[in-house]
Structure formats: C-alpha cells, structure tokens
Amino acid sequence: MARLNVGDEAPHFRLSDADGKRRTLDLQSRLVLYFYPKDFTSDCTTQLKEFTQEYFYFRRKGFEVFGVSPDDQQSHKRFCEMHRAPYPLLSDLDGEVARIYGAWDEQKKGVLRSTFVIHGGVIRHAQYGVTAVQAHAKQLLDLIEPL
C-alpha cells in the first residue's frame, strides 16, 4: 500500500482494544495513531512508556492516543496493565489497518513503526520508520501545538 501524506484523508478503521471495545476513526477527533511491531519488546515498551508519560499533555491539547499492533487483546491487556498505559492499544491481527496506512513492511512481513497525527479526518503529520522512540512522543507534542 502507498504511504499517506500530509493533507490526505485519514483511512477509516475499526479495531478492538484490550477490553473488546470497538474503536473507530471519528472525523471530528484529534488523534495520534501510532503503529508498533510487538508488545513487550524493548523499543515498543519504551514507546508505550513515552506516550504514557506525555499522555496528559496530549489530552490537554485535545488529542487522544491509540497504539496499534498485530498483537491480540490479551497481550495488549497485560502490556497496558504492566505499564499503566492510560490509552487504548488496538489489535490489528492481520495487519489490514497497518497496510491501509502504509505501515506494513512486506519484506519483513510486519509493522513498520509509524505515527500519524489526524485532525478533522485529515493526516496532519505522517512519519514512517520511527527509530528514535525515546523522544518521539515529546517531539509530537511540539509538532501539534499549532493544530
């Protein structure tokens, strides 16, 4: 699937969180949607902790945060509980939503760590191949200030 660009319409999705609640893209919402490869791995844990640490500030700016990976609901539930994540992790078991967002690496047959800022149903920021997970959430906070 082609990568998304700033100004593109955000693709709709419908995924379940750790509690089985269906989450969808609300066209009126402000959302940080990040794709990550696997619960409990080093970089993914760091990323979860970073977004957890900054979550209050995202909410203060009117943004919700959703993390998405191919892990199942039970794995997400344990991962969230272990690290006290205040935001939902969504299960994309077959990688369909990752593919729609261009966050699927066909060569590796897995998720390409990617982040999207969505406002009013439009992509306002798209970053593929995120490698600096430790400062990523803070950088996004600075980026969304003008939105």
C-alpha positions in Angstrom: 0.0 0.0 0.0 1.2 3.5 -0.7 2.2 5.8 2.1 0.0 8.5 3.3 1.0 12.2 3.0 0.0 15.3 4.9 -3.3 16.5 3.6 -4.6 13.0 2.7 -7.9 11.8 4.1 -7.2 9.5 7.0 -8.4 6.0 6.2 -11.3 4.7 8.4 -10.6 1.8 10.7 -12.5 -0.3 13.1 -10.4 -2.2 15.7 -10.9 -3.7 19.1 -9.0 -2.5 22.2 -7.8 -4.7 25.1 -11.3 -4.8 26.6 -13.0 -5.7 23.3 -14.4 -2.2 22.8 -14.5 -1.3 19.1 -12.6 1.9 18.2 -13.1 3.8 15.0 -11.8 7.0 13.5 -14.1 9.8 14.4 -13.9 12.5 11.8 -14.1 15.2 14.4 -11.5 13.8 16.6 -7.9 14.8 17.1 -5.8 11.6 17.2 -2.3 10.4 17.5 -2.3 7.0 15.9 1.0 5.0 16.2 1.8 1.6 14.8 4.4 -0.6 16.6 5.6 -4.1 15.9 5.1 -6.1 19.2 4.1 -5.8 22.8 6.8 -6.4 25.5 9.8 -5.8 23.1 12.4 -3.2 24.2 11.6 -0.3 21.8 7.9 -0.9 21.9 7.9 -0.8 25.7 10.0 2.4 25.6 7.5 3.9 23.1 4.5 2.9 25.3 6.1 4.4 28.4 6.9 7.7 26.5 3.3 8.1 25.3 2.1 7.2 28.8 4.4 9.9 30.3 3.1 12.5 27.9 -0.5 11.4 27.7 -1.8 14.1 30.0 -0.3 16.8 27.7 -1.8 15.2 24.6 -5.2 15.2 26.3 -4.8 18.8 27.4 -4.2 19.7 23.7 -7.4 17.8 22.8 -5.7 14.7 21.3 -6.4 11.1 22.0 -3.7 8.5 21.6 -4.2 5.0 20.1 -1.4 2.4 19.7 -1.9 -0.3 17.1 0.0 -3.6 16.7 -0.8 -7.2 15.4 -0.9 -8.5 19.0 -4.1 -9.9 20.4 -6.4 -8.3 23.0 -5.0 -10.4 25.9 -1.4 -9.4 25.1 -2.5 -5.7 24.9 -4.3 -6.0 28.2 -1.2 -7.4 30.0 1.0 -4.8 28.3 -1.2 -1.9 29.3 -1.6 -3.2 32.9 2.1 -3.8 33.4 3.0 -0.3 32.3 -0.2 1.5 33.4 -0.9 2.8 29.9 -3.9 5.3 30.1 -4.8 5.0 26.4 -6.0 2.1 24.3 -3.9 -0.4 22.4 -5.8 -1.7 19.3 -5.4 -5.2 17.8 -4.8 -5.3 14.1 -4.3 -9.1 14.0 -4.0 -9.4 10.2 -2.2 -6.1 9.7 -5.0 -4.8 7.5 -5.1 -1.4 9.0 -1.3 -1.1 9.0 -1.4 -1.9 5.3 -4.1 0.8 4.6 -1.9 3.3 6.4 1.2 2.2 4.6 2.7 1.0 7.9 3.3 -2.6 6.8 6.7 -3.8 5.7 6.0 -6.5 3.1 9.7 -7.7 3.1 9.7 -8.3 6.8 6.0 -9.3 7.0 5.4 -7.0 9.9 4.6 -3.5 11.1 6.9 -0.6 10.2 6.9 1.7 13.3 4.9 4.7 12.1 3.0 7.6 13.6 0.1 9.8 12.3 -1.4 12.9 13.6 -5.0 13.2 12.5 -7.3 16.2 12.9 -10.7 16.6 11.3 -10.3 13.3 9.4 -7.1 14.6 7.6 -3.5 13.5 8.0 -1.6 16.4 9.6 1.7 14.5 10.1 2.9 11.2 8.9 6.2 9.6 9.9 7.3 6.2 8.7 10.2 4.2 10.1 10.4 5.9 13.5 13.7 4.9 15.1 14.1 7.4 18.0 11.3 6.1 20.2 12.7 7.6 23.4 11.9 11.3 22.3 9.2 10.6 19.8 6.1 11.5 22.0 7.7 14.8 23.1 8.5 15.7 19.6 4.9 15.1 18.5 3.7 17.3 21.3 5.8 20.2 20.0 4.5 19.4 16.5 0.8 19.5 17.3 1.0 22.9 19.1 -0.3 24.9 16.1 -3.2 22.5 15.3 
